[in-house]
Amino acid sequence: MPDTTYDLIVRGGEVVNHAGRGPADIGIRNGKFATIGDLSQASAGEVFDASGLTVMPGVVDTQVHFREPGLEWKEDLETGSQCAVLGGVVAVFEMPNTEPTTTDPDALADKLKRANHRMHCDHAFYVGGTHENAAFLGELERLPGCCGIKVFMGASTGTLLVADDEGVEQVLRNISRRAAFHSEDEYRLADRRPLARTGDWTSHPEVRDAQSAIQSTERLVRLARKTGKRIHVLHVTTKEEIAYLAAHKDVASVEVTPQHLTLAGPEAYERLKGFAQMNPPIRDAAHRAGLWVGVANGVADVLGSDHAPHTREEKARPYPASPSGMPGVQTLLPVMLTHVADGKLSLERLVDLTSHGAQRIFGLADKGRLAVGYDADLTIVDLKARRTITHEQMATRAGWTPFDGFEAKGWPKATIIRGRVVMRDDEIVAPSLGEPVRFLETLPADA
């Protein structure tokens, strides 16, 4: 290897990427991966000693709710992105159910402006699909900084709810990119709301039962086939959906979350009460096992945290007055690395779910692969670290995690975004210079 100079060399780590696992140095120049190999004779403006550490492609979390604008007492773009980089996450896709909702060009532009020089990680924003804006979604999904259209078939209120087949079909007919769906059948949910037992969170998965999810997803796939469009089913929670979606991978991609892979009812509700409440709900161990089948056999494409914080006071209200949602972007990696340590999935499979999957499903233009020419995004982890997750570690404005007391086997040691070390040893060490994510399907003409 000739003597070459780089901006940053990550030296001495075990690299995990499309080529497998093995020792390698990584040379970064102008924010891009320039060389992967033996760089022992090369020099750099900065050297990161990764000896004893594992170097992964940067983790991308394709589902977060950072609550800004309108709900900043729960979270905002700055605090949410701090959680992300502390957790080893280099980029996030943020959801449209803010106040106002992200359903028009002005609202999207406002979020991008708010994110500029405040978000620590790279970012893109979903535009919410509604009955009112369906005709314009083809234009909205092509705007810079948009990761796609998000539709709530259940579990939402106001204009973001598209419960009927006609509305979903109209959305699909007007788009060309893959659209993301919260798939629960609102009609069945409405019928079952009287089953909620006041103050008893174990009734949450009875109100929002497995059938509510299954029949919604079956409807959704039928409409995707009818319109010839691609769909992304968010936070799948049932073993039946995994089996069904396995037969429809040509049109449907699948997200699973760390919490649905880790927690199970009724134990989680008895222990955590409102802090275990989310939509779709944490289900029993049989459904959790079914999700792991989806991880093992490749049906699951991506991991998303569905980071959706509420305050402790809000969560303390007696069910069903308590809101659904929990923080998760900061704990996604420690929780999943623990499952790797416990033999539930390989490190290579985790990389596929946290970077390659997002690149493949959403068409990231220059992210999601540890390969020459891509953005130099890295998540560096210590697989030997043993740490207990605590409320106090969390950067979220909400100040809590459902994984308080969880014994993590593996921990993020550094987050590198476009060649810049942003987090190191649990400290944010760079200014907030996150940029919008770019997508293959919407690259500008001169890109």
C-alpha positions as CSV (number, residue, x, y, z in Angstrom):
1,M,0.0,0.0,0.0
2,P,1.6,3.3,-1.0
3,D,2.0,6.1,1.5
4,T,-1.3,8.0,1.3
5,T,-2.9,10.7,3.4
6,Y,-6.4,10.7,4.6
7,D,-8.6,13.0,6.7
8,L,-9.4,10.1,9.1
9,I,-8.1,6.6,9.5
10,V,-10.1,4.2,11.7
11,R,-7.3,1.7,12.5
12,G,-7.1,-1.7,14.0
13,G,-10.8,-2.7,14.4
14,E,-12.7,-5.7,13.2
15,V,-14.8,-4.5,10.2
16,V,-18.2,-6.0,9.5
17,N,-19.7,-5.3,6.1
18,H,-20.9,-6.9,2.8
19,A,-17.5,-8.8,2.5
20,G,-17.9,-10.4,5.9
21,R,-15.9,-9.9,9.1
22,G,-12.2,-9.3,9.5
23,P,-9.5,-6.9,10.6
24,A,-9.1,-3.9,8.4
25,D,-8.3,-0.2,8.5
26,I,-10.6,2.4,7.0
27,G,-9.4,5.5,5.2
28,I,-11.8,8.4,4.9
29,R,-11.4,11.4,2.7
30,N,-13.8,14.3,2.0
31,G,-16.5,12.6,4.1
32,K,-16.4,9.4,2.0
33,F,-14.9,5.9,2.4
34,A,-11.7,6.0,0.3
35,T,-9.9,2.8,1.2
36,I,-10.6,-0.4,3.2
37,G,-7.6,-2.6,3.9
38,D,-4.1,-2.3,5.4
39,L,-3.3,1.3,6.0
40,S,-0.4,0.8,8.4
41,Q,1.9,2.9,6.2
42,A,-0.7,5.6,5.6
43,S,-1.1,8.9,7.5
44,A,-4.1,11.0,8.4
45,G,-5.1,14.2,10.0
46,E,-6.8,12.2,12.6
47,V,-6.5,8.5,13.6
48,F,-9.2,6.6,15.6
49,D,-7.7,3.6,17.4
50,A,-10.4,0.9,17.1
51,S,-8.2,-1.9,18.6
52,G,-10.5,-4.4,20.3
53,L,-13.6,-2.8,18.8
54,T,-16.0,-3.8,16.0
55,V,-16.6,-1.3,13.2
56,M,-20.1,-1.5,11.6
57,P,-21.7,0.5,8.8
58,G,-23.6,3.5,10.4
59,V,-26.9,2.4,12.0
60,V,-30.0,4.0,10.3
61,D,-33.2,4.2,12.3
62,T,-36.1,4.4,9.8
63,Q,-38.8,5.2,12.3
64,V,-38.6,7.9,15.0
65,H,-41.0,10.5,16.4
66,F,-39.1,13.5,17.6
67,R,-42.3,15.5,18.4
68,E,-41.3,18.9,16.9
69,P,-43.1,21.1,16.2
70,G,-45.9,21.3,18.7
71,L,-45.0,18.6,21.3
72,E,-41.6,19.7,22.4
73,W,-42.2,19.0,26.1
74,K,-41.9,15.3,25.1
75,E,-38.9,15.6,22.7
76,D,-37.5,17.9,20.0
77,L,-35.3,17.4,17.0
78,E,-32.2,18.4,18.9
79,T,-32.7,16.1,22.0
80,G,-34.0,13.3,19.8
81,S,-30.9,13.5,17.6
82,Q,-28.7,13.5,20.7
83,C,-30.3,10.2,21.7
84,A,-29.6,8.9,18.2
85,V,-25.9,9.6,18.1
86,L,-25.4,8.5,21.7
87,G,-26.9,5.2,20.6
88,G,-24.6,4.8,17.6
89,V,-27.3,5.9,15.1
90,V,-26.1,8.1,12.1
91,A,-29.4,8.9,10.5
92,V,-33.1,8.9,11.3
93,F,-36.4,9.0,9.4
94,E,-38.9,11.1,11.4
95,M,-42.6,10.7,11.4
96,P,-45.3,13.3,10.4
97,N,-47.7,13.2,13.4
98,T,-46.5,16.5,14.8
99,E,-48.6,19.6,15.4
100,P,-49.1,20.8,12.7
101,T,-48.8,17.5,10.8
102,T,-46.2,17.1,8.0
103,T,-48.7,17.0,5.1
104,D,-47.7,19.8,2.8
105,P,-44.5,21.4,1.4
106,D,-44.4,24.2,3.9
107,A,-44.5,21.8,6.9
108,L,-41.7,19.7,5.4
109,A,-39.6,22.8,4.7
110,D,-40.2,23.9,8.3
111,K,-38.9,20.7,9.7
112,L,-35.8,20.8,7.5
113,K,-35.2,24.4,8.6
114,R,-35.6,23.4,12.3
115,A,-33.2,20.5,11.8
116,N,-30.5,22.6,10.2
117,H,-27.5,22.9,12.6
118,R,-29.7,21.6,15.4
119,M,-29.8,17.8,14.6
120,H,-26.7,15.9,15.4
121,C,-27.5,13.1,13.0
122,D,-28.5,13.0,9.3
123,H,-32.2,13.0,8.8
124,A,-35.2,12.7,6.5
125,F,-38.9,13.3,7.1
126,Y,-42.0,11.3,6.2
127,V,-44.9,13.2,4.6
128,G,-48.2,12.0,6.0
129,G,-50.7,10.7,3.5
130,T,-54.3,11.8,4.0
131,H,-57.6,11.9,2.2
132,E,-57.1,15.6,1.6
133,N,-53.6,15.5,0.1
134,A,-53.7,12.2,-1.7
135,A,-53.8,13.8,-5.2
136,F,-50.6,15.7,-4.5
137,L,-48.5,12.9,-2.9
138,G,-46.6,12.3,-6.1
139,E,-45.2,15.8,-5.9
140,L,-44.7,15.7,-2.1
141,E,-42.8,12.4,-2.1
142,R,-40.2,13.9,-4.5
143,L,-39.3,16.9,-2.3
144,P,-35.7,17.0,-0.9
145,G,-35.5,15.6,2.6
146,C,-38.6,13.4,2.2
147,C,-38.0,9.7,2.9
148,G,-41.5,8.8,1.6
149,I,-45.2,8.8,2.5
150,K,-46.5,7.5,5.8
151,V,-50.1,6.4,6.3
152,F,-51.8,5.6,9.6
153,M,-54.5,2.9,8.9
154,G,-55.2,2.8,12.6
155,A,-54.0,4.4,15.9
156,S,-54.2,8.0,14.8
157,T,-56.6,10.8,15.0
158,G,-57.7,13.7,12.8
159,T,-56.6,14.0,9.2
160,L,-53.7,11.5,9.4
161,L,-56.1,8.6,9.8
162,V,-56.8,6.8,6.5
163,A,-58.9,3.9,7.7
164,D,-60.8,3.0,4.5
165,D,-59.7,0.9,1.5
166,E,-60.7,3.7,-0.9
167,G,-58.5,6.2,0.9
168,V,-55.5,3.8,1.0
169,E,-55.9,3.0,-2.7
170,Q,-56.0,6.7,-3.6
171,V,-52.8,7.2,-1.7
172,L,-51.1,4.3,-3.5
173,R,-52.3,5.3,-6.9
174,N,-50.7,8.7,-6.6
175,I,-47.2,7.7,-5.5
176,S,-44.3,6.0,-7.1
177,R,-41.9,5.5,-4.1
178,R,-42.4,2.9,-1.4
179,A,-44.9,4.0,1.3
180,A,-44.8,3.2,5.0
181,F,-47.9,2.0,6.8
182,H,-49.1,1.7,10.4
183,S,-51.2,-1.3,9.8
184,E,-54.0,-1.8,12.3
185,D,-57.7,-2.0,11.3
186,E,-59.4,1.1,12.7
187,Y,-62.9,-0.3,12.4
188,R,-62.0,-3.4,14.5
189,L,-60.1,-1.2,17.0
190,A,-63.2,1.0,17.4
191,D,-65.4,-2.0,18.0
192,R,-63.0,-3.3,20.7
193,R,-62.3,-0.2,22.7
194,P,-65.0,-1.1,25.3
195,L,-62.8,-4.1,26.2
196,A,-60.3,-1.7,27.8
197,R,-60.1,-2.3,31.6
198,T,-59.5,0.9,33.5
199,G,-56.0,0.9,35.1
200,D,-55.2,-2.5,33.6
201,W,-52.6,-2.4,30.9
202,T,-52.8,-6.1,30.3
203,S,-56.0,-5.3,28.4
204,H,-54.1,-3.2,25.8
205,P,-53.2,-6.2,23.6
206,E,-56.8,-7.4,23.9
207,V,-58.2,-4.1,22.7
208,R,-55.7,-4.0,19.9
209,D,-55.7,-7.7,19.2
210,A,-53.6,-9.7,16.7
211,Q,-56.5,-9.9,14.3
212,S,-56.6,-6.1,14.1
213,A,-53.1,-6.1,12.7
214,I,-53.5,-9.2,10.5
215,Q,-56.7,-8.2,8.7
216,S,-55.3,-4.7,8.1
217,T,-52.1,-6.0,6.6
218,E,-54.0,-8.4,4.4
219,R,-56.1,-5.5,3.1
220,L,-52.9,-3.5,2.6
221,V,-51.2,-6.1,0.5
222,R,-54.3,-6.6,-1.6
223,L,-54.4,-2.9,-2.4
224,A,-50.6,-2.8,-3.1
225,R,-51.1,-5.6,-5.6
226,K,-54.2,-3.9,-7.1
227,T,-52.3,-0.7,-7.7
228,G,-48.8,-2.2,-8.5
229,K,-47.1,-0.3,-5.7
230,R,-44.6,-1.0,-3.0
231,I,-45.4,-0.9,0.7
232,H,-43.4,-1.0,3.9
233,V,-45.3,-2.5,6.9
234,L,-44.0,-0.8,10.1
235,H,-43.6,-2.4,13.5
236,V,-45.0,-5.9,12.6
237,T,-46.1,-7.6,15.9
238,T,-47.8,-10.9,15.0
239,K,-46.5,-14.3,13.9
240,E,-49.4,-14.5,11.4
241,E,-48.3,-11.3,9.7
242,I,-44.7,-12.6,9.4
243,A,-46.0,-15.8,7.8
244,Y,-48.3,-13.9,5.5
245,L,-45.8,-11.3,4.4
246,A,-43.3,-14.0,3.6
247,A,-45.5,-14.8,0.5
248,H,-45.6,-11.1,-0.6
249,K,-42.0,-9.9,-0.4
250,D,-42.2,-8.6,-4.0
251,V,-44.5,-5.8,-2.8
252,A,-44.0,-5.6,0.9
253,S,-41.0,-4.9,3.1
254,V,-41.1,-5.4,6.9
255,E,-40.0,-3.6,9.9
256,V,-39.6,-5.1,13.4
257,T,-38.6,-3.2,16.6
258,P,-36.3,-4.1,19.4
259,Q,-39.1,-3.8,22.0
260,H,-41.4,-6.3,20.2
261,L,-38.4,-8.7,19.9
262,T,-37.5,-8.3,23.6
263,L,-40.6,-7.5,25.8
264,A,-43.6,-9.8,26.1
265,G,-47.0,-9.5,27.8
266,P,-48.5,-9.9,30.2
267,E,-45.2,-9.7,32.2
268,A,-44.1,-6.4,30.6
269,Y,-47.4,-4.7,31.5
270,E,-47.4,-6.0,35.0
271,R,-43.8,-4.7,35.5
272,L,-43.8,-1.5,33.5
273,K,-47.5,-0.6,33.4
274,G,-48.0,2.4,31.1
275,F,-44.3,2.4,30.2
276,A,-44.9,-0.8,28.2
277,Q,-47.8,0.7,26.2
278,M,-47.3,1.3,22.5
279,N,-49.2,0.7,19.2
280,P,-49.3,-1.9,17.9
281,P,-48.9,-3.4,21.4
282,I,-46.3,-5.6,23.0
283,R,-47.9,-9.1,22.6
284,D,-47.3,-12.5,24.2
285,A,-44.2,-14.7,23.9
286,A,-45.7,-16.7,21.0
287,H,-45.9,-13.7,18.8
288,R,-42.5,-12.5,19.9
289,A,-41.1,-15.9,18.9
290,G,-42.9,-15.5,15.5
291,L,-41.1,-12.2,15.0
292,W,-37.7,-13.9,15.6
293,V,-38.6,-16.4,12.9
294,G,-39.0,-13.4,10.6
295,V,-35.6,-12.2,11.6
296,A,-34.0,-15.7,11.1
297,N,-35.6,-16.4,7.7
298,G,-35.1,-12.9,6.2
299,V,-38.7,-11.7,6.1
300,A,-37.8,-8.8,8.3
301,D,-35.9,-6.1,6.3
302,V,-35.2,-3.4,8.8
303,L,-35.1,-2.5,12.5
304,G,-36.8,0.7,13.6
305,S,-37.0,1.9,17.1
306,D,-40.4,3.7,16.8
307,H,-38.9,6.2,19.3
308,A,-42.0,7.9,20.5
309,P,-41.6,9.5,24.0
310,H,-44.2,10.8,26.4
311,T,-43.6,12.2,29.8
312,R,-43.7,10.1,33.0
313,E,-46.7,12.1,34.1
314,E,-48.6,11.3,30.9
315,K,-47.7,7.6,31.1
316,A,-48.9,7.5,34.8
317,R,-52.5,8.1,33.8
318,P,-54.6,5.1,34.3
319,Y,-55.2,2.9,31.2
320,P,-56.6,3.7,28.7
321,A,-56.1,7.4,29.4
322,S,-52.3,6.8,29.2
323,P,-50.7,7.5,25.8
324,S,-49.0,4.9,23.6
325,G,-45.3,5.1,22.7
326,M,-41.9,4.8,24.3
327,P,-38.3,6.1,23.7
328,G,-36.0,3.7,21.8
329,V,-33.5,5.2,19.4
330,Q,-30.7,5.4,22.1
331,T,-31.3,1.8,23.2
332,L,-31.8,0.1,19.8
333,L,-28.2,-1.0,19.4
334,P,-27.4,-2.1,23.0
335,V,-30.6,-4.2,23.1
336,M,-29.9,-5.8,19.8
337,L,-26.2,-6.4,20.5
338,T,-27.4,-8.3,23.6
339,H,-29.5,-10.5,21.4
340,V,-26.4,-11.0,19.2
341,A,-24.4,-12.0,22.3
342,D,-27.1,-14.4,23.3
343,G,-27.1,-16.1,19.9
344,K,-30.5,-14.9,18.6
345,L,-29.0,-13.4,15.5
346,S,-25.6,-12.9,13.9
347,L,-23.7,-9.6,13.9
348,E,-23.9,-9.7,10.1
349,R,-27.7,-10.1,10.2
350,L,-27.9,-7.1,12.6
351,V,-25.8,-5.0,10.1
352,D,-28.3,-6.0,7.4
353,L,-31.3,-4.9,9.6
354,T,-29.7,-1.6,10.6
355,S,-27.9,-0.3,7.5
356,H,-28.0,-2.5,4.4
357,G,-31.8,-3.0,4.8
358,A,-32.5,0.7,4.9
359,Q,-30.3,1.3,2.0
360,R,-32.0,-1.4,-0.1
361,I,-35.6,-0.7,0.9
362,F,-35.6,3.1,0.8
363,G,-32.9,3.6,-1.9
364,L,-30.4,5.6,0.1
365,A,-28.2,7.4,-2.4
366,D,-24.9,7.2,-0.7
367,K,-25.5,5.8,2.8
368,G,-26.0,2.4,4.4
369,R,-22.9,0.5,3.2
370,L,-19.4,0.3,4.5
371,A,-18.0,0.5,0.9
372,V,-15.7,2.8,-1.0
373,G,-17.5,5.8,-2.4
374,Y,-20.3,5.9,0.2
375,D,-20.7,8.4,3.0
376,A,-18.2,7.6,5.8
377,D,-20.8,6.7,8.4
378,L,-19.6,4.2,11.0
379,T,-21.0,2.8,14.3
380,I,-18.1,1.5,16.4
381,V,-19.1,-0.9,19.2
382,D,-17.5,-2.8,22.0
383,L,-18.9,-6.3,21.9
384,K,-17.2,-7.1,25.2
385,A,-18.8,-4.2,27.1
386,R,-21.2,-5.1,29.9
387,R,-23.4,-2.1,30.9
388,T,-26.7,-1.7,32.6
389,I,-29.2,0.6,30.8
390,T,-30.6,3.2,33.1
391,H,-33.1,6.0,33.0
392,E,-30.3,8.4,33.9
393,Q,-28.3,7.6,30.7
394,M,-31.1,8.6,28.4
395,A,-30.8,12.0,26.6
396,T,-34.5,12.0,25.8
397,R,-36.5,14.9,27.2
398,A,-38.9,12.3,28.6
399,G,-36.1,11.0,30.8
400,W,-37.0,7.3,30.9
401,T,-36.6,4.0,29.0
402,P,-38.6,0.7,29.2
403,F,-35.2,-1.0,29.3
404,D,-34.1,0.5,32.7
405,G,-32.2,-2.2,34.5
406,F,-31.5,-4.2,31.2
407,E,-28.1,-5.8,31.3
408,A,-26.6,-5.0,27.9
409,K,-23.9,-7.1,26.3
410,G,-22.3,-4.7,23.8
411,W,-22.3,-1.0,23.7
412,P,-21.7,1.8,21.1
413,K,-18.3,3.5,21.6
414,A,-18.3,5.9,18.7
415,T,-20.6,7.4,16.0
416,I,-18.9,8.7,12.9
417,I,-21.1,10.6,10.4
418,R,-19.6,11.6,7.0
419,G,-16.1,11.2,8.3
420,R,-16.6,13.3,11.5
421,V,-16.5,11.7,14.9
422,V,-19.7,12.9,16.5
423,M,-19.9,10.7,19.6
424,R,-17.1,9.0,21.5
425,D,-17.3,7.2,24.9
426,D,-20.8,8.4,25.7
427,E,-20.1,12.0,24.9
428,I,-21.1,14.1,21.9
429,V,-17.9,15.7,20.7
430,A,-18.9,17.6,17.6
431,P,-21.4,20.4,16.8
432,S,-24.8,19.5,15.4
433,L,-24.1,19.3,11.7
434,G,-26.7,16.7,10.5
435,E,-27.7,17.0,6.9
436,P,-30.7,15.7,4.9
437,V,-30.5,12.2,3.6
438,R,-30.5,11.8,-0.2
439,F,-32.5,9.1,-2.1
440,L,-31.8,7.4,-5.4
441,E,-35.4,8.0,-6.7
442,T,-35.3,11.7,-6.1
443,L,-31.8,12.8,-6.9
444,P,-31.7,16.2,-8.5
445,A,-30.8,16.3,-12.1
446,D,-27.3,17.5,-11.5
447,A,-26.5,15.1,-8.7
